[in-house]
Each structure stands twice: as structure tokens, then as C-alpha cells.
Amino acid sequence: MAENMKYLELLLARYPKLNSCQEEIRSAFELLADCYDRGGCVFTCGNGGSAADAEHMVGELLKGFLLKRPLSDEDRAELHRLGQDDGTFLADHLQYGLRAVCLMSQVAVASATANDQGGDLGAAQQLFALGQPGDVLIAFSTSGNARNVAYATLVAKQRGLKVIGMSGQSGGRLNSLADTCIHAPETETYLIQELHLPIYHCLCMMIEARYFKK
């Protein structure tokens, strides 16, 4: 745990104003650790710049971020056996990842859902199909009031997922919908988003250190 908390301490040293959400960040880390300890999956959602943040965070989870995540001897040997030269290339270049899905990235299902069922249901429909008890939804909304994000959080609760909110100073609806809501201490959208990035980078560093630090 001390290694994980080192990254939080570095975050707070660089962004002192985030001391106000220190406990929320700790709580979010604990929810993520519990999810991955159980073999679960993390889902993310958001709109506009927050959709980009939702994609960005998933990218840091699916492959090495600060740490190398080399394959075990057993996995390397199996790839060698299956693929000869191609297997050797895969064994030398693949990295372990943490299961994560951005619900904003699936263009075909999102557009089909918007056309057939309603424009705000894309993330909720995917989560209803994919989410399992013990998984986590990270919901990005600078106001906390985005309708499609609220729908996704409601589905998450119904399906047995925990919800981490990433919002601004007020928190909006996410205050009541999320299990823990991280309040970036700003009110302007772009300023909130400027703080969201170092927060979720910190969470990715903390969770990576938990599973891949030698």
C-alpha cells in the first residue's frame, strides 16, 4: 500500500488544491483494487472532452503505463508453441493489461442504439449487456448532471457495479448516484477537466503498482 500511496503524495505535491479530494481518490483506488482482485472489469463513460478522458484512462489500464508488464515464461512458451515466428514476436512485445472498456468508443452500437432506442442510451445499453456484479463504472461528468452518464450509473447500480464519479466542485447528480465522487475543486468545465487528467493518471499509477511492481 505504501508504494501505491507514493503516487498520491506526488499528485498532491504537484496539485495542492487536490488535497480537498484526497479521501475520495483513496476510496476510488480501493474500489478499483477490489474490482481487479475479483477479476472484474472497469468501464468508463463521459461526453465531449470527458469522453476523451474516458478513452484515455482505459488506454493507460490496457497496457503498460509507467511500468513494464512482461509476459510470464508460461505465456511466452505457449505463444512460441502456437505461432513459431509470429508467436515469438507476440511473446516479446505483448504486455499484460487490466480489463477496461470505454463505453464511448463503440460507434456502431452507439449509433444503432441512438437510432433504435434513444440518443442518450448508448452507454447504458452497453453496460446493461456487459456489466457484471463486482465491476466498476467510472463516470466522467464535469457538471455531474449529464443524462446519458446518469442513465449509465443507474444501470450500473441495477447490475451490481460500483460507481466512481469524476466531477467538478458541485458534483451534481453524481453525488447521489456514485459510490464515491471525486470533486475536482473548480467550476469551469475546462478547469475541471484539467484536474481530472492528473487524478486519473494517479489512479492508474496506483493500480498498476499494485499488480505489476516487482
Backbone bond lengths (Angstrom), bond angles and torsions (degrees), N, CA, C in turn:
res aa  C-N    CA-C-N  psi(-1)  N-CA   C-N-CA  omega(-1)  CA-C   N-CA-C  phi
1 M - - - 1.459 - - 1.521 111.50 -
2 A 1.350 118.63 -35.64 1.458 121.54 -178.56 1.526 110.84 -59.73
3 E 1.340 116.58 -40.50 1.458 120.65 179.10 1.524 110.89 -62.40
4 N 1.342 116.23 -41.34 1.459 120.14 178.60 1.522 111.04 -63.14
5 M 1.329 115.95 -44.62 1.454 120.61 -176.42 1.522 112.91 -68.34
6 K 1.336 117.12 -20.13 1.464 120.24 177.05 1.522 110.43 -58.15
7 Y 1.328 117.03 -39.54 1.455 120.31 -179.20 1.524 111.28 -68.73
8 L 1.314 116.90 -35.59 1.465 119.81 175.97 1.527 110.50 -65.75
9 E 1.314 116.68 -41.46 1.465 120.21 178.15 1.527 110.81 -62.05
10 L 1.332 117.46 -40.45 1.463 120.88 177.79 1.520 110.99 -65.26
11 L 1.323 117.25 -40.22 1.464 120.94 177.21 1.519 111.02 -59.23
12 L 1.324 116.78 -47.28 1.461 120.97 -176.80 1.532 111.22 -69.18
13 A 1.322 117.00 -29.28 1.464 119.73 176.43 1.527 110.69 -69.16
14 R 1.326 117.11 -36.33 1.468 120.39 -179.22 1.529 111.99 -82.32
15 Y 1.333 117.00 -30.35 1.467 122.17 -178.48 1.535 108.70 -129.21
16 P 1.330 117.88 77.33 1.472 120.94 -175.73 1.521 114.05 -56.23
17 K 1.339 117.08 -29.42 1.464 118.99 -178.91 1.525 112.18 -65.59
18 L 1.347 117.47 -16.81 1.471 120.21 179.47 1.526 112.54 -80.34
19 N 1.324 117.50 -0.35 1.468 119.25 172.72 1.518 111.47 -56.86
20 S 1.321 116.88 -27.89 1.466 120.45 -178.93 1.526 112.91 -66.72
21 C 1.343 117.14 -20.81 1.470 119.14 179.88 1.527 111.72 -117.62
22 Q 1.324 116.75 22.69 1.464 120.82 -179.11 1.522 111.80 -58.73
23 E 1.321 117.83 -46.35 1.471 120.29 -178.00 1.522 111.41 -68.36
24 E 1.331 117.01 -33.54 1.462 120.12 177.02 1.532 110.86 -65.11
25 I 1.320 117.02 -39.46 1.464 121.09 178.23 1.528 110.09 -65.76
26 R 1.322 116.78 -42.55 1.471 119.97 176.34 1.528 110.94 -59.59
27 S 1.323 116.57 -43.93 1.459 120.94 -179.85 1.524 110.93 -63.67
28 A 1.339 116.81 -40.99 1.464 120.53 178.18 1.526 110.75 -62.52
29 F 1.329 117.00 -42.61 1.460 120.58 177.71 1.532 110.92 -59.74
30 E 1.317 117.23 -42.50 1.466 120.51 -179.84 1.525 111.28 -63.85
31 L 1.332 117.47 -38.16 1.462 120.21 177.30 1.530 110.81 -66.11
32 L 1.329 117.17 -40.76 1.463 120.54 178.01 1.526 111.52 -65.74
33 A 1.326 116.39 -42.96 1.467 120.16 -179.78 1.520 110.75 -63.47
34 D 1.329 117.05 -41.74 1.464 120.46 178.83 1.523 110.49 -63.66
35 C 1.328 116.68 -40.23 1.466 121.07 177.94 1.523 110.76 -60.28
36 Y 1.324 116.85 -51.25 1.462 119.80 -176.13 1.525 112.05 -72.96
37 D 1.316 117.99 -29.91 1.463 119.71 174.26 1.521 110.78 -60.86
38 R 1.327 116.87 -31.31 1.467 122.08 -178.78 1.528 112.68 -89.82
39 G 1.344 117.02 2.19 1.461 120.23 -178.11 1.513 113.46 79.70
40 G 1.336 117.10 22.73 1.455 121.41 -175.81 1.518 113.81 -83.01
41 C 1.327 114.48 -173.62 1.459 122.99 -177.53 1.520 108.92 -127.73
42 V 1.321 116.81 145.67 1.461 122.95 175.89 1.523 108.49 -104.59
43 F 1.320 116.12 130.55 1.462 122.88 175.73 1.526 108.57 -112.69
44 T 1.334 116.65 148.96 1.456 120.77 178.39 1.520 110.10 -131.49
45 C 1.347 116.17 152.98 1.459 120.41 176.30 1.521 109.74 -153.85
46 G 1.328 116.09 161.27 1.455 122.39 179.46 1.516 109.44 172.32
47 N 1.325 117.68 178.72 1.463 123.04 -179.68 1.525 110.57 -123.53
48 G 1.331 116.79 146.56 1.457 120.19 174.19 1.514 112.02 57.97
49 G 1.344 115.44 -126.61 1.460 119.57 178.01 1.507 112.13 -59.91
50 S 1.331 116.92 -31.91 1.465 120.27 178.21 1.526 111.32 -71.03
51 A 1.347 117.62 -29.26 1.468 119.93 173.47 1.524 109.80 -66.37
52 A 1.340 115.93 -38.37 1.466 119.67 176.51 1.526 110.34 -63.98
53 D 1.336 116.86 -40.63 1.463 119.92 176.31 1.528 110.72 -63.65
54 A 1.329 116.92 -39.41 1.465 120.98 179.02 1.528 110.63 -60.91
55 E 1.337 116.29 -41.25 1.472 120.38 176.75 1.524 111.17 -68.80
56 H 1.314 116.41 -43.32 1.455 121.67 -178.15 1.526 110.73 -58.38
57 M 1.322 116.89 -46.24 1.470 119.91 -177.93 1.524 110.99 -62.61
58 V 1.325 116.69 -40.94 1.468 119.98 179.00 1.523 110.50 -61.65
59 G 1.335 116.43 -38.62 1.460 119.39 178.52 1.516 113.15 -60.68
60 E 1.331 117.11 -35.13 1.463 120.30 179.81 1.530 111.79 -73.85
61 L 1.327 116.84 -23.56 1.464 120.51 -179.29 1.527 112.28 -85.47
62 L 1.326 117.13 -32.67 1.465 120.66 -171.86 1.528 114.15 -77.81
63 K 1.342 117.25 -15.30 1.461 121.00 179.73 1.519 108.58 -146.68
64 G 1.312 116.54 177.78 1.449 120.31 -179.61 1.515 112.48 -57.42
65 F 1.323 116.71 137.69 1.464 122.55 178.33 1.529 107.78 -108.86
66 L 1.308 118.15 -84.45 1.462 121.04 173.89 1.523 112.19 -90.66
67 L 1.318 116.11 -27.75 1.462 120.86 -173.13 1.514 111.17 -109.12
68 K 1.321 116.63 150.10 1.460 120.99 171.93 1.525 108.29 -75.93
69 R 1.313 116.07 146.55 1.466 120.93 -178.97 1.530 109.69 -128.55
70 P 1.326 118.42 61.85 1.467 121.34 -174.15 1.525 112.05 -66.16
71 L 1.330 114.59 153.66 1.456 120.90 -179.45 1.524 111.57 -71.97
72 S 1.321 114.88 153.40 1.462 120.52 176.21 1.524 109.69 -71.32
73 D 1.318 115.35 163.22 1.470 120.14 177.40 1.523 110.57 -59.91
74 E 1.331 116.65 -37.24 1.466 120.57 -178.91 1.524 111.17 -64.64
75 D 1.343 117.16 -46.04 1.468 119.75 179.84 1.525 111.15 -68.21
76 R 1.312 116.33 -36.53 1.459 119.28 178.23 1.533 110.20 -63.34
77 A 1.318 116.25 -44.74 1.457 120.28 -178.71 1.525 111.32 -62.93
78 E 1.334 117.12 -40.19 1.457 120.49 179.92 1.522 111.35 -66.23
79 L 1.325 117.74 -39.68 1.464 120.27 176.32 1.522 111.16 -65.32
80 H 1.337 117.27 -41.00 1.467 120.98 175.46 1.526 109.92 -57.38
81 R 1.327 116.31 -45.55 1.462 121.14 -177.31 1.523 111.36 -63.83
82 L 1.307 116.61 -39.75 1.462 121.13 -174.32 1.526 112.74 -79.46
83 G 1.320 116.53 -34.16 1.461 117.55 -167.63 1.504 117.29 -123.65
84 Q 1.316 119.08 1.41 1.466 121.48 -178.04 1.536 109.60 50.73
85 D 1.353 118.71 -119.53 1.467 120.03 -175.98 1.527 111.36 -63.42
86 D 1.331 116.71 -42.44 1.462 119.46 178.22 1.523 110.70 -64.89
87 G 1.310 116.14 -38.57 1.451 119.98 177.81 1.514 111.85 -64.37
88 T 1.325 116.74 -37.67 1.460 120.91 177.38 1.526 110.55 -64.28
89 F 1.331 116.40 -42.65 1.465 119.90 178.11 1.531 110.53 -61.01
90 L 1.331 116.12 -45.87 1.464 119.92 179.58 1.527 111.21 -61.92
91 A 1.319 115.88 -44.12 1.468 119.93 -179.40 1.519 112.04 -61.20
92 D 1.332 116.42 -33.69 1.463 120.81 -177.78 1.523 113.03 -81.73
93 H 1.342 118.00 -19.99 1.457 119.70 -170.85 1.532 115.20 -119.57
94 L 1.321 118.44 -24.60 1.469 118.78 178.74 1.525 110.72 -67.80
95 Q 1.327 115.43 155.44 1.457 122.80 175.69 1.524 108.91 -129.68
96 Y 1.315 116.37 153.99 1.452 118.98 172.66 1.523 110.05 -70.80
97 G 1.323 115.73 149.37 1.452 121.56 177.99 1.509 110.99 -131.23
98 L 1.315 115.04 167.30 1.458 122.67 173.87 1.525 107.12 -105.72
99 R 1.321 116.80 132.35 1.464 120.92 -171.61 1.526 110.53 -62.18
100 A 1.338 115.95 123.76 1.459 121.36 -178.20 1.524 109.48 -155.56
101 V 1.339 116.31 142.57 1.462 122.84 -178.53 1.524 108.77 -137.13
102 C 1.330 116.74 127.86 1.465 120.81 172.03 1.526 108.65 -89.91
103 L 1.308 117.02 118.82 1.462 121.81 -177.22 1.531 112.45 -74.18
104 M 1.321 117.64 -6.47 1.462 121.41 -179.74 1.524 112.02 -93.70
105 S 1.320 118.24 -2.95 1.470 121.71 -171.26 1.526 113.54 -96.28
106 Q 1.325 117.54 -9.50 1.460 120.85 -173.12 1.529 109.46 -93.06
107 V 1.326 116.71 86.38 1.465 121.57 -170.24 1.527 111.87 -63.74
108 A 1.319 117.71 -42.74 1.465 120.28 -175.22 1.529 111.14 -64.44
109 V 1.337 117.03 -49.79 1.466 118.55 -178.02 1.518 110.87 -70.70
110 A 1.337 118.17 -34.41 1.462 120.30 179.01 1.525 110.94 -64.65
111 S 1.337 117.31 -43.81 1.466 120.03 179.97 1.527 111.19 -70.56
112 A 1.328 117.06 -36.17 1.468 119.66 177.44 1.522 110.79 -65.56
113 T 1.337 115.81 -41.65 1.458 119.53 178.63 1.525 110.66 -64.61
114 A 1.332 117.15 -43.00 1.465 120.67 178.80 1.522 110.72 -60.54
115 N 1.329 117.10 -40.91 1.459 121.17 -177.84 1.526 112.21 -73.31
116 D 1.322 116.81 -41.22 1.461 121.06 -170.50 1.529 113.59 -92.82
117 Q 1.351 117.05 -30.40 1.461 119.66 -171.08 1.525 114.16 -123.38
118 G 1.319 117.39 -33.47 1.454 120.06 -179.03 1.508 110.47 150.65
119 G 1.330 116.83 144.69 1.448 121.53 -171.47 1.507 116.03 -67.92
120 D 1.333 117.97 -18.58 1.458 119.89 -175.42 1.526 113.28 -100.86
121 L 1.332 117.84 7.57 1.465 121.06 -169.58 1.520 114.70 -103.47
122 G 1.332 118.69 2.18 1.464 119.91 -173.84 1.512 113.40 -57.34
123 A 1.324 117.65 -51.70 1.463 120.56 -178.93 1.520 110.82 -68.32
124 A 1.326 116.98 -40.98 1.469 120.65 -178.68 1.525 111.48 -63.16
125 Q 1.351 117.21 -42.22 1.456 120.40 -179.79 1.524 111.64 -63.49
126 Q 1.325 116.64 -44.18 1.464 119.88 178.91 1.525 111.14 -62.97
127 L 1.316 116.01 -42.85 1.461 119.45 -178.00 1.525 111.15 -67.99
128 F 1.339 116.23 -35.16 1.466 119.77 177.49 1.523 110.63 -62.48
129 A 1.332 116.47 -34.21 1.467 121.10 -179.87 1.520 112.61 -82.00
130 L 1.329 117.73 -34.74 1.465 121.47 -169.62 1.528 114.67 -103.52
131 G 1.323 117.60 -29.27 1.454 120.87 -171.74 1.523 113.36 -68.73
132 Q 1.318 116.27 142.36 1.465 123.09 178.92 1.528 109.11 -128.94
133 P 1.336 118.04 152.59 1.466 120.00 176.10 1.531 110.89 -53.69
134 G 1.320 116.19 134.46 1.454 121.02 -178.66 1.515 114.22 97.04
135 D 1.353 117.06 -15.56 1.459 120.53 174.27 1.531 109.41 -72.84
136 V 1.331 116.04 172.46 1.466 121.95 179.91 1.520 109.37 -130.64
137 L 1.331 116.00 138.19 1.456 122.36 169.86 1.524 108.45 -107.66
138 I 1.343 116.69 126.81 1.462 121.55 171.70 1.521 106.85 -102.86
139 A 1.336 116.03 114.07 1.459 122.89 -173.02 1.528 109.68 -106.49
140 F 1.343 116.84 112.01 1.459 122.63 179.06 1.528 109.64 -93.15
141 S 1.318 116.96 122.43 1.462 121.80 172.99 1.518 108.16 -157.19
142 T 1.327 117.02 114.41 1.468 119.39 -175.37 1.518 111.62 -63.86
143 S 1.333 117.31 -33.96 1.468 120.75 176.37 1.517 111.88 -85.69
144 G 1.327 116.10 -24.37 1.461 120.56 -172.88 1.509 113.38 82.16
145 N 1.332 117.03 2.62 1.467 120.70 -171.66 1.530 114.54 -118.74
146 A 1.323 118.97 6.65 1.463 120.56 -179.06 1.530 110.13 -59.38
147 R 1.334 115.91 129.36 1.469 119.57 -173.16 1.521 112.58 -65.16
148 N 1.345 116.80 -44.97 1.471 117.97 -178.27 1.526 111.37 -65.77
149 V 1.335 116.82 -32.80 1.463 120.39 176.54 1.524 109.93 -68.65
150 A 1.326 117.21 -40.77 1.467 120.45 176.92 1.525 111.02 -61.59
151 Y 1.340 116.79 -43.01 1.465 119.77 177.28 1.528 110.78 -59.35
152 A 1.322 116.54 -44.06 1.471 120.01 -179.71 1.523 111.16 -63.22
153 T 1.333 117.16 -39.65 1.474 119.03 -179.93 1.523 111.01 -66.92
154 L 1.331 117.17 -37.00 1.467 119.90 177.96 1.524 111.10 -65.02
155 V 1.333 116.58 -42.21 1.466 120.10 175.87 1.524 110.08 -62.82
156 A 1.331 116.28 -41.43 1.468 119.81 179.01 1.523 110.85 -56.76
157 K 1.315 117.42 -45.80 1.465 120.83 -179.22 1.529 110.40 -64.18
158 Q 1.335 116.22 -40.35 1.465 119.86 -179.72 1.526 111.34 -66.23
159 R 1.330 117.36 -32.71 1.461 121.18 -177.81 1.522 113.27 -89.82
160 G 1.313 117.79 0.81 1.466 120.51 176.16 1.507 114.83 88.34
161 L 1.358 117.98 20.38 1.460 121.55 177.08 1.528 109.90 -90.90
162 K 1.309 116.41 155.74 1.456 122.17 168.03 1.530 108.04 -90.33
163 V 1.333 116.35 152.54 1.465 121.26 -176.65 1.522 109.86 -123.88
164 I 1.334 114.99 127.90 1.468 122.46 171.07 1.513 107.59 -107.27
165 G 1.326 117.32 120.53 1.449 121.24 176.61 1.514 110.81 -91.48
166 M 1.331 116.57 140.64 1.466 123.56 173.21 1.516 106.02 -121.16
167 S 1.339 116.90 103.52 1.450 120.38 -172.26 1.515 110.84 -136.26
168 G 1.360 115.62 -166.30 1.448 122.01 177.80 1.516 111.43 -101.84
169 Q 1.305 114.68 -160.82 1.453 120.40 -172.25 1.525 113.03 -59.70
170 S 1.340 117.44 -38.80 1.466 119.90 -176.39 1.524 112.59 -80.75
171 G 1.328 116.72 -36.13 1.464 120.43 -179.40 1.506 114.66 85.05
172 G 1.326 117.93 -26.44 1.456 121.51 178.37 1.522 112.98 52.77
173 R 1.321 116.00 -143.27 1.472 121.69 -178.77 1.522 112.34 -64.18
174 L 1.336 116.21 -26.54 1.465 118.61 -178.53 1.530 112.04 -61.47
175 N 1.328 116.92 -23.24 1.471 119.10 177.19 1.520 111.55 -55.95
176 S 1.328 116.55 -41.03 1.463 120.28 -177.84 1.522 113.03 -94.08
177 L 1.335 117.88 -21.35 1.461 120.92 -176.10 1.531 113.12 -88.70
178 A 1.326 117.39 -27.08 1.468 120.95 -175.70 1.519 111.25 -92.62
179 D 1.339 115.78 151.21 1.470 120.93 173.23 1.518 110.15 -71.71
180 T 1.326 116.14 -35.41 1.467 121.67 169.86 1.516 106.93 -144.96
181 C 1.323 116.76 138.84 1.460 121.63 -178.04 1.519 108.87 -124.31
182 I 1.332 115.99 121.33 1.457 121.78 178.75 1.526 108.35 -87.72
183 H 1.328 116.84 117.06 1.458 122.68 -176.26 1.529 109.98 -99.52
184 A 1.322 117.69 97.61 1.463 119.53 172.07 1.527 107.38 -61.95
185 P 1.332 118.76 125.68 1.460 121.26 -170.44 1.532 113.83 -78.54
186 E 1.333 115.20 60.99 1.467 122.54 175.30 1.525 107.93 -142.86
187 T 1.346 116.17 164.65 1.459 120.91 179.10 1.529 113.07 -115.60
188 E 1.333 117.84 -25.41 1.466 121.17 177.17 1.528 109.83 -78.94
189 T 1.335 115.51 138.05 1.465 120.32 -175.30 1.526 112.46 -54.18
190 Y 1.333 117.77 -50.15 1.462 119.18 -175.08 1.522 112.01 -67.08
191 L 1.329 117.27 -31.08 1.457 120.06 178.08 1.532 111.31 -72.41
192 I 1.311 116.23 -36.54 1.466 120.18 175.36 1.524 109.78 -62.46
193 Q 1.342 115.75 -46.23 1.466 119.72 -178.95 1.531 111.73 -65.13
194 E 1.334 117.01 -32.80 1.462 119.59 177.46 1.530 111.75 -64.89
195 L 1.317 116.84 -26.61 1.467 120.30 176.68 1.523 112.30 -89.76
196 H 1.328 117.27 -27.28 1.464 119.28 178.58 1.524 111.46 -60.00
197 L 1.338 116.80 -40.99 1.464 119.53 -175.92 1.530 112.49 -59.38
198 P 1.328 120.82 -53.00 1.470 118.36 178.19 1.524 113.39 -64.12
199 I 1.341 117.27 -27.17 1.469 119.24 177.83 1.524 110.39 -67.47
200 Y 1.344 116.41 -50.09 1.474 115.52 -177.67 1.520 111.98 -74.95
201 H 1.320 118.34 -26.50 1.459 119.09 170.27 1.530 109.96 -60.42
202 C 1.314 116.89 -43.64 1.466 120.71 178.63 1.523 111.01 -60.50
203 L 1.324 117.21 -44.99 1.468 120.41 178.69 1.533 110.64 -61.02
204 C 1.331 117.24 -40.01 1.467 120.29 178.69 1.527 111.12 -65.47
205 M 1.330 117.12 -40.09 1.470 120.23 176.97 1.521 110.70 -63.55
206 M 1.314 116.59 -43.46 1.465 121.24 -178.19 1.522 111.08 -63.23
207 I 1.325 116.27 -44.56 1.462 119.24 -176.26 1.530 110.47 -74.35
208 E 1.340 117.09 -34.32 1.465 120.16 176.78 1.526 110.52 -63.77
209 A 1.329 116.29 -42.69 1.465 119.99 179.85 1.522 111.20 -62.35
210 R 1.325 116.62 -32.96 1.464 120.49 -179.72 1.528 112.10 -64.11
211 Y 1.318 117.05 -36.23 1.465 119.95 -172.71 1.530 114.75 -107.56
212 F 1.320 118.14 -18.01 1.460 118.53 -172.84 1.517 114.26 -126.58
213 K 1.324 119.07 -0.39 1.466 120.74 177.31 1.513 108.35 -74.79
214 K 1.338 116.28 126.99 1.463 119.83 -178.60 1.518 109.76 -75.27
